[in-house]
Amino acid sequence: MRTTLAFSARFVCLGVLLVLVFQSGPPRDAAAWAPAKKGATNPATGPTQPAGPVSQFSFNLDKPARTSAGIYDADDRLVRVLWTMKELPAGKHTGQWDGQDEFGQACPVGELDERGNPTYDWAKAREAIPKDASPLKFKPTMAQHADDGSVYAFGWSEKWPSPKNNPFWMGGTTLVRFDREGKRLWAVGLPEVCVGLDAVPGGGCMTGGGRKATIYHYLSNGLLVGSMSPGEAMCKQSGWMDNHASVAVNRDPRDGILDVFAEDDYVLRIGWYRVDDRDVRLLTGPVKRP
């Protein structure tokens, strides 16, 4: 499969960092990106005369700010400084990038179609995880890569099938972990149909129950060790979780505690949990088969 590099434009405004990520052309979120005309005026840098196609982006400032911007690659390395210490008024602004690095060399982006989207050579595609021919017959609907290269996935299976009249077509009843080579390490049944899934930095994963909005914490060995539900701060209520991104897990570098964010589509909130897993201890030992 042909691979493309991902680049991000970063804007520092009064100490706030906004990251906009795109791959080989217009991005899918955050700001508006579009091809800019030659000779266009950039409010941040003044008139420009790009030699070829450029990507144009826009952003908003709620108050005047001193800004700096740069292009970074997928490994977080600075590729191009767009501007530095530029005073900008409140309001909407635009910027542009001609696809070149600091030395005037074009950054590799792979082949693009007529709309600026990356194209792939499917003849070079490979099967990362083969179809499950075991009695489990696992059919994944969602997968997440962990930092150790393994993959957590949920979906449906013969042992834990989708319940009758299930509204969560994108969910799953079966949680599975694969190693980096695609070999299944374990499979467990989920407490309810789950929709959200994210890997825990350092090991394990968390899933989000569709109806109850309960988040379930699994260790890397498949053991369920904790759960959390909306409490007093959320009036003990939440709407359904109904998309794969409804659970997000990060580890705070300042104290090592997990920050867990959960969707609430009932009143358009985001639940925020803090989980201290630093004292989790795993005791192992031999046991005789009866």
N, C-alpha and C positions, 0 to 999 in steps of 0.2 A: 504494500500500500504506500502511495506517495505521502510523505509527511510534509507539513508546513510549519513554519515558525509562528509563534504567537507573540505579539508585541503589545505593550501597554503604554498609554500616555498618562503621565502623572502630573498633577497640578497641586502645588503647595500654596494654599491661600490662608494667611493668618494662622499657620500652624495646622490646618486641616488638610489631610492628604486624600485626594480623590483619584481613584484608579479606574481607568477605562481600558478594557481589554478587547482586542479584536484579532482575528486570524485571517491573514492574507486578504485584507480588504475591509469592508464595513463591518463593525461589530454588531452583536445582537442585543446589546443593552446599554444602559447608562446615558450616553449622549448621542446626538445625531451625527452620523458620519455620511459623507457623500463626496463624489468627485468634485474637485474645485476647478474653476476656470483659470486658465493661464492669465497671469497679471492681476489676480484677485488681491484685494486688500485685506490684510490680517490686522484687526484692531490691536492686537498685542505687539506686533512687530512692524507694522506699516506695510507699504506696497511690496509685493513680491513678484518675481518673474521666474516661476518654476520652469525647468527645462522639459518636463514631461508630466504624466498624470500625477496627481496628488490626492491625498485623503484629507477631507475637511471635517472638523468636529466642532461642536458647540458646547458651551457650558454656561451656567448662570452663577452670579455672585449676589448674595442678598445684601451685601454692603461693600464699600470700597475695600480693596485688598492689595497687598504687595504679593505678586505671584511669580512662580518659577515653574517651568514645564520641561519635561524630557521624555524621550522614547526609551523604553526598556524591553529587553527580550524575555523569553520564557524563563531564563535562568536568573532574572532580576539584574542583569547587567545593563549599564547605561549604554545606549546605542547612539543617541543624538540629543543634544541640548537644544530645545526649541527657543526658549527665552529664559532670562533670569532677572529677578528683582524688578519686575515690571509693575508699576502702579496702574491698577485698573479700577474704573468706577463700578458701582453696582449695576446689575443688569445682565443681559445676554451678550456673550462674546463668542467669537469663532477663532479657530486656529487651523493650521494645516501642516502636513508632513509630506515630503516628496518621496518617501520610501528609501532615502539614503542615510548612511551612518555619518558620523562626525568627519570622516575622511572623504566623503563624496562617493562612497561605494554603495551600490544598490544592495539592500538587504534581501536575502533569498526568501521568497514567499510561495514558491511552487506555481503551478499553472492555475489560472483563474478563468471562469466562464465569462460570458458577456455581461453578467450582472455583478462581477467582482467576487464571486464565491469560489472557494477552492475546489479543484477537481481531483479525483482519485483514480489510480490505476487499479481497478478491482481484480485484475489478473494476478496482482501481487499480494492480494489479501490472504490472510491465513486464519485458520480457526483456532481461537485462543482456548475455548472450552468446548469440547465436543458435545453433541446431543446426548442426553442422559438415557442410556439403554438399560440402566439398572432397574430393579423393582420400584425404586422411588419415583422414577419418571418425572424428575424435576423440570419445570418449565419456568424460567426466570422472567420477571417483569421489570426488575430494577437491580443494578449492580453498582458497587463502589470500590475503587481501588484503595487499599490501605498503604501506609507508608513503608511497609515491609515487602510490597509487591504482591501480596495476596489479595483475593477478591471476596468481598461479602456480597451476597445476592439474596433476594427473596422472590417468591413466586408461588406457583401452585404445584401440587404433587399428588400422586396416587394415595399416599398415606394421609396427607392433610389437604384435601381438595377444597376448592372454592365453595363456600356455603351457599345454600339456596337463596335466591333473590339478593345476592351480594351487590351493593351499589358501587363498590370500589374495584372497578375493572383493572385499575393500575396497581392494585395492592398485592398482598401475598399472605399465605398462611405458613409458609415453609422458609426458614432461614438457613442458608448454606454458606460455608466458607471453602474457597478453593485456594490451593497454593499457587505460586507464580507460574507453575507449569500447567495449570488447569486441572490438577488432581483434586477431587473432593476430599476435604479433611473431615468434615462432619456435617450433619443436617439435624435441625431441631424444629419442632412445631412451635409456632408463635402463639402467645396467649389470646390474640384476636387478629382479625385481618389488619395488617399494618400497611401503611402507605409510604411514610417517610423513612429514609435510611441514610446514615452517615457513618463513616469509619471514625473511631476514636484515635486521636494522635497518641501513639505509643502502644496501641493494641486494643482490639475489641471493636464493637460497633454499638450503635443505638438505633432503635426502630421506633416509629410513631404509630400508635393505634388509630385507626380511622375514626371510629365512633366515639371512643372515650377520651381521645387526645392524650392518652397515657404514653409516656416514653419508657421504653424498656432497655436496660443496660446489659449487654452481653460481653463477657470476656472473650479473649481470642480462642479459648478452648471450647466455646459454645455454652458455657454456664450462664444462666440468667442470675445476676447478682443484685439488681435493683430496679426500681421503677419510680416514676414521678408523675404527678398529675396536678392540674391547676389548683392552687391554694387560695388563701385569703386575699392575696394581692390581686388575684384575677377573679375574685368573688366565686371561686370554686366552680367556674363554668368556662366552657370553650366550645367553639364550633368544631365541625369535623375537620380532620386533616384529609385533604383531597388532592395532594400532588406530591411528586417524588422529592421535591425540595422542602418539604414541610418540617424537616429536622436538620439542623446544622450544628456541628460540634467543633469547637476550637479549644486549644489549651492556652491559657493566659501565660505568657512568658514571664510575667512579674511574680506570680505566686504558684504556678504549676497547676492551678485548679481549672477544671473543665468549665467552659461557658457553653451552655446548651440552649439553643433557640428553637422555638416551636411555633408553628402557624396557628392562628386563631382566625378563621374566616367568618366567624359569627359577628364580631364587632371590630374586625380588621385590626387586631392587635398581634404582637409577637410576644409569646411567653419567654421569659429568661430564667433559666435555672443555673445554679452553680453546683458542681459535683466535685468533691474532693476524693479522688481515687488513689491518692499517693500512698495510703496505708493498706491497700488491698494486698493480702498475702495469700499465695497459693500453696497449700500443703499437699504433697504427693507421697505416695508410698505403694508398695506392692499389695495386692489382695488376691487371695486364692479363689479360683472358680469353684463354686459348690458342686 
